[in-house]
Amino acid sequence: MIAFDLRCSGGHNFEGWFASSSDFDVQQTGGLIACPVCDDAVVHKALSIPNVGRKTNQILTTVKPAPAPAPVEVSIGEVMNAPTLPPAMVEMMHRLATAQSEMLKESQWVGGAFAQTARAIHYGEESDRLIHGETSMDEAASLAEEGIAIAPLPFPVIPPSAKN
């Protein structure tokens, strides 16, 4: 395994582990690597210092560690690397989150049985009601091909069983 320091075109730095240097090249060429912060697929190796071991006949010299950076105060819920969003965008996201929260109050969580339940409702096997849950992209495409109206939620949903 080899670890590379990576950087997206948005300036975010992150680490990636690969079987080999050529494995990184294959994944990068195939567009399989994306920034975990902004999902940008334009990713390159960042400048890094290789970890080269010392020879067994070399004398071990101690290196004084760099001083620790000063602590930074972070409020709860604040993301350190996130760019500052324009106030209009923050307001829009707040309104979307509020709208989703209101919708979910009227909807039933069906979890992984989403596709099966959506089909049963569509074909009249179960009572007509609003549902939300989880399904794969392939299953969602199959539902759409069958004419079953579905839509992804703008924000992730925590299953009721996972709430504190």
C-alpha positions in Angstrom: 0.0 0.0 0.0 1.1 3.5 -0.7 -0.4 6.8 0.7 -0.4 10.0 -1.4 -1.2 13.5 -0.3 -3.9 14.6 -2.8 -5.3 18.0 -3.7 -8.5 18.9 -5.6 -8.8 21.9 -7.9 -10.8 23.5 -5.1 -7.7 23.6 -3.0 -8.8 20.9 -0.5 -6.0 18.6 0.7 -6.7 14.9 1.7 -4.9 11.6 1.8 -5.5 8.6 -0.4 -4.3 5.0 -0.1 -3.6 2.9 -3.2 -2.2 -0.5 -3.9 0.5 1.1 -6.0 1.5 4.3 -7.9 0.0 2.8 -11.1 -3.2 2.0 -9.2 -3.5 5.7 -8.4 -2.9 6.5 -12.1 -5.6 4.1 -13.2 -8.1 5.4 -10.7 -7.3 9.0 -11.5 -7.7 8.5 -15.3 -11.0 6.6 -14.7 -12.4 9.5 -12.6 -12.7 7.2 -9.6 -11.1 9.6 -7.1 -13.1 12.5 -5.7 -12.5 15.1 -3.0 -14.3 14.1 0.2 -15.1 17.8 0.9 -16.4 19.1 -2.4 -16.7 15.9 -4.5 -14.4 17.4 -7.2 -13.1 14.7 -9.5 -10.1 16.9 -10.6 -7.6 15.5 -8.2 -3.8 15.5 -8.4 -0.9 14.4 -6.2 0.2 17.1 -3.8 3.7 17.8 -2.9 4.8 15.5 -0.2 8.0 14.3 1.5 8.6 10.5 1.1 9.1 8.5 4.3 12.6 7.0 3.7 13.9 4.8 6.4 17.4 5.2 7.7 20.2 2.7 7.0 21.1 0.3 9.8 24.6 1.6 9.9 23.6 5.3 10.3 23.7 7.0 13.7 20.3 7.9 15.0 20.0 11.7 15.4 17.2 13.2 17.2 15.2 15.9 15.5 13.4 18.4 17.7 9.7 18.3 16.9 8.0 21.4 15.5 6.0 23.4 18.0 2.4 22.5 18.1 0.1 25.0 16.5 -1.9 27.3 18.7 -5.4 25.8 19.5 -8.2 27.1 17.4 -11.6 27.7 18.9 -14.3 25.9 16.9 -18.0 26.3 17.7 -20.1 23.1 17.6 -21.3 22.4 14.1 -18.6 24.5 12.4 -16.7 23.0 9.6 -13.1 24.2 9.5 -12.2 23.7 5.8 -15.6 24.9 4.5 -15.6 28.0 2.4 -17.8 30.9 3.6 -21.1 30.7 1.8 -23.0 33.8 0.7 -25.8 34.7 3.1 -28.4 34.1 0.3 -27.2 30.6 -0.1 -27.2 29.9 3.6 -30.8 31.2 3.8 -31.8 29.0 0.8 -30.3 25.9 2.4 -32.0 26.7 5.7 -35.4 27.0 3.8 -34.7 23.7 2.0 -33.9 22.0 5.3 -37.0 23.4 6.9 -39.2 22.3 4.0 -37.7 18.8 4.1 -38.3 18.6 7.9 -42.0 19.6 7.4 -42.4 17.0 4.6 -40.9 14.2 6.7 -43.4 14.9 9.5 -46.1 13.7 7.1 -44.1 10.8 5.7 -43.4 7.3 7.0 -39.8 5.9 7.3 -39.7 2.5 5.5 -35.9 2.1 5.6 -34.4 -0.4 3.1 -37.9 -1.5 2.1 -38.4 1.8 0.2 -38.5 0.3 -3.4 -40.7 -2.6 -2.3 -43.1 -0.3 -0.5 -43.2 2.3 -3.3 -44.1 -0.5 -5.7 -46.8 -1.8 -3.4 -48.4 1.7 -3.0 -48.1 2.3 -6.8 -49.9 -0.9 -7.7 -52.6 -0.5 -5.0 -51.3 -3.3 -2.8 -50.8 -0.9 0.1 -52.6 2.2 1.2 -51.6 5.5 -0.5 -49.3 7.5 1.8 -46.0 9.4 1.7 -42.9 7.4 2.5 -39.2 7.9 2.7 -36.3 5.4 3.0 -33.2 4.1 1.3 -32.6 2.4 -2.0 -29.8 1.9 -4.5 -29.4 4.0 -7.6 -30.2 1.0 -9.8 -33.4 0.4 -7.9 -34.4 4.1 -8.1 -33.9 3.9 -11.9 -36.1 0.8 -12.1 -38.8 2.6 -10.1 -38.7 5.6 -12.5 -38.9 3.3 -15.5 -42.0 1.7 -14.0 -43.6 5.2 -13.8 -43.4 5.4 -10.0 -42.8 9.0 -8.9 -39.8 9.3 -6.5 -37.4 12.1 -5.7 -34.2 12.2 -3.7 -34.2 14.3 -0.5 -31.8 17.3 -0.6 -30.3 16.4 2.8 -29.5 13.0 4.4 -32.0 11.5 6.8 -31.1 9.8 10.1 -33.2 6.6 10.5 -35.5 6.9 13.5 -33.8 3.9 15.2 -30.4 5.7 15.0 -31.6 8.9 16.9 -30.6 9.4 20.5 
